[in-house]
Amino acid sequence: MNLFAVDAADRLMLDVAADSLTAAGGIDSRLGRGGRVAVIDDGYGALTLGAIAAHDLHGVRVHQDLLTGELALANNARIVGFTDRFTTHELGPELLGDVRVVLWRLPRALSGLAETAEAIARFAAPEVEVFAGGRDKYLTPAMNEVLAESFGSVRASRGRQKSRILLASDPKSIGEPRFPVRNRLDDRDLDVVAHGAAFSGPRLDIGTRFLLDYLERMKPDARDAIDLGCGTGILAAALAKARPGIRVTATDQSAAAVASTRATAAANGVADRITVLQDDAMSSAPDNSADLVLCNPPFHVGAAVHTGSAIKMFQQTGRVLRPGGELWTVYNTHLNYRGVMERMVGKTDVMGRNRKFTVTRSVRGLHDAEQ
Ligand SMILES: C[S@@+](CC[C@H](N)C(=O)[O-])C[C@H]1O[C@@H](n2cnc3c(N)ncnc32)[C@H](O)[C@@H]1O
């Protein structure tokens, strides 16, 4: 167990769910041994691999929103020799059909919580037991209320080491799915489609709105553009609609974001020019392959203000932009990213500033390409 990152909430979930996991780990004539256990949003694999190890499970079904989590689980599973004990799935019937036990690391966004709760209630077995855990500091009473929309019984476990579990059972019958949500932004002539866990939901973030005001000034002759950290794909869709000749690659590390962006592209009739990829800061994009990158960078990792992902994005942008290519960014002015963009991408000018946000353009210098 100490080969991979595990915290008190993971341990509490594994302990509280132990009897249920043993019961669900029995041989099922159709699904095989343990095929009735699902794990959702495991951070690095501690829940999945911990449950497999403690209960000799096979056929565990796993969904993780973040690509980094998926890679960590795969890597840790190789180390402990459990790669053949689980399969990964999108949030839906393949993941949850007939499942009796769900171990679920609670997401922070209530709409992400609502979509997953609804999917469990819709597809899992009527006797399903959900063990949804997290650190006390991230749990709110509103989470119980959201779970209670999909389950007849919701209660909290006793806390241990600043962690707690919400136990949900008795799934309600769910009518029409509420997700993804579709919203028309009339003033931008855009439709947005959002899965629960996607940034800003079906609304236009105020920073993104400010960046969109500069769309016409962005590199006019660009052929290949990237929407980096695409969320619901608003930037990609707006750019593709405004410029009929442009091709856009939209990337995000979140499965919910990528699914939302595909749906947003289709809703705006530009899916043929938007390629959507789940990727960590566009690491798989080739060098010198884009003329324009649009980015409203993340500034949260978990609850902490952390700029690591944004800096990684700028670093990758310096590699992926062609010489003369442009990065357009919007950020909370206090984050002051200008210096780091200047170093990692090229000459950076402030193009606009309002009470809260700064929009910058960074141009990749010719000499950088020769280094
Ligand atoms: C501030 S949101 C912007 C979303 C969208 N572009 C918009 O303007 O509405 C930042 C996005 O970056 C994504 N993100 C964070 N870290 C990332 C990483 N390392 N690689 C790819 N995407 C990442 C988040 O999932 C989130 O969707």
The ligand as a Gaussian input file, in Angstrom:
#p B3LYP/6-31G(d) Opt

LIG

0 1
 C       -9.916000      28.429000     -16.084000
 S      -10.452000      26.957000     -16.887000
 C      -10.763000      27.570000     -18.532000
 C      -11.708000      26.706000     -19.331000
 C      -12.145000      27.274000     -20.689000
 N      -11.004000      27.493000     -21.561000
 C      -12.898000      28.560000     -20.507000
 O      -12.303000      29.599000     -20.805000
 O      -14.048000      28.528000     -20.076000
 C       -8.933000      26.057000     -17.007000
 C       -9.062000      24.673000     -17.625000
 O       -7.747000      24.079000     -17.632000
 C       -7.876000      22.699000     -17.384000
 N       -6.567000      22.205000     -16.884000
 C       -6.016000      22.373000     -15.665000
 N       -4.801000      21.796000     -15.595000
 C       -4.582000      21.240000     -16.813000
 C       -3.518000      20.480000     -17.373000
 N       -2.442000      20.196000     -16.666000
 N       -3.640000      20.066000     -18.651000
 C       -4.747000      20.348000     -19.387000
 N       -5.788000      21.045000     -18.906000
 C       -5.713000      21.485000     -17.646000
 C       -9.014000      22.589000     -16.389000
 O       -9.586000      21.289000     -16.425000
 C       -9.967000      23.689000     -16.886000
 O      -10.919000      23.165000     -17.790000

